[in-house]
Amino acid sequence: MLTLYQTYLSPFPPRVRLVLMYKGLDFEVVEPPGIHDGAAKGEYLRINPIGRVPALVLEDGRALPESEVICEYLEDRYPEPAMLPADAWGRAQVRMLSRISDIYVVMAMLPLFNIVAAPPAQWDQAAVARHVRSVGQALDLLEPVIGEHGYAYGNKLTHADGTLAPILQLVAEWMPIFRGADLMAERPRLNAYWQAIQLDPLCGAVIEETRAAVLRSMGR
Ligand SMILES: N[C@@H](CCC(=O)N[C@@H](CS)C(=O)NCC(=O)O)C(=O)O
């Protein structure tokens, strides 16, 4: 059996869970210590020296870090049902969407994750506004290229949906804590995609798992 080391709060493991579910693979979930709480990571560092989630441990004990690497591995090892288009251009588009998310959107968000670690009264509002603007600029890269048929690319689920949906969930459901930041409403194509992808049964289920984890983390 495959073992996925992950947390339900992180936006990266959903991408892997989606692939495992789509391909009908059996997997168990282990939540390693020290991911969102600054505690010691202990033994987990032997499984994933990078110390982040997700990591996938194969049946023979070998471990793979990094969500994109894991998804590509699963695609190579279990090509059916495919989560990449058949043609080279389509495959490149799916990878481009994931890459824009990983490199530009996520990177623009990182300073905001650090800012919210402090109580709101201590936030540097000018810095918040600057970082929110940067996230908006990164989202502008997606706006003209996002799919218009309910999926990130084409008319079926691909790896790009696994990458984008959890990040757009952060934009839509977490970023409003920074007052005035309605980045989705300002981007109609992305917003339409975000509404539509929640209706996909598997993607919708993964999004709900994150919502449930957020509520648990708030003690509700
Ligand atoms: N590029 C990585 C990002 C993974 C990542 O940053 N995960 C965070 C959780 S949101 C983490 O494990 N952080 C723990 C830490 O930095 O100590 C991937 O795609 O797998």
The ligand as an SDF file (V2000), in Angstrom:
LIG
                    3D

 20 19  0  0  0  0  0  0  0  0999 V2000
    6.9360   22.6350   -3.0180 N   0  0  0  0  0  0  0  0  0  0  0  0
    6.3630   21.8280   -1.9760 C   0  0  0  0  0  0  0  0  0  0  0  0
    5.7010   22.6980   -0.9420 C   0  0  0  0  0  0  0  0  0  0  0  0
    5.2830   21.8980    0.2800 C   0  0  0  0  0  0  0  0  0  0  0  0
    5.1090   22.8030    1.5150 C   0  0  0  0  0  0  0  0  0  0  0  0
    5.6190   23.9140    1.5550 O   0  0  0  0  0  0  0  0  0  0  0  0
    4.4180   22.2860    2.5180 N   0  0  0  0  0  0  0  0  0  0  0  0
    4.2770   23.0080    3.7770 C   0  0  0  0  0  0  0  0  0  0  0  0
    2.8680   22.9370    4.2950 C   0  0  0  0  0  0  0  0  0  0  0  0
    1.8410   24.1240    3.5500 S   0  0  0  0  0  0  0  0  0  0  0  0
    5.1400   22.3660    4.8470 C   0  0  0  0  0  0  0  0  0  0  0  0
    5.2380   21.1690    4.8810 O   0  0  0  0  0  0  0  0  0  0  0  0
    5.7420   23.1870    5.7140 N   0  0  0  0  0  0  0  0  0  0  0  0
    6.4700   22.6920    6.8410 C   0  0  0  0  0  0  0  0  0  0  0  0
    7.6760   23.5170    7.1050 C   0  0  0  0  0  0  0  0  0  0  0  0
    8.0370   24.3430    6.2740 O   0  0  0  0  0  0  0  0  0  0  0  0
    8.2710   23.3310    8.1600 O   0  0  0  0  0  0  0  0  0  0  0  0
    5.3860   20.8310   -2.5840 C   0  0  0  0  0  0  0  0  0  0  0  0
    4.7510   21.1640   -3.5780 O   0  0  0  0  0  0  0  0  0  0  0  0
    5.2970   19.7030   -2.0850 O   0  0  0  0  0  0  0  0  0  0  0  0
  1  2  1  0
  2  3  1  0
  2 18  1  0
  3  4  1  0
  4  5  1  0
  5  6  2  0
  5  7  1  0
  7  8  1  0
  8  9  1  0
  8 11  1  0
  9 10  1  0
 11 12  2  0
 11 13  1  0
 13 14  1  0
 14 15  1  0
 15 16  2  0
 15 17  1  0
 18 19  2  0
 18 20  1  0
M  END
$$$$
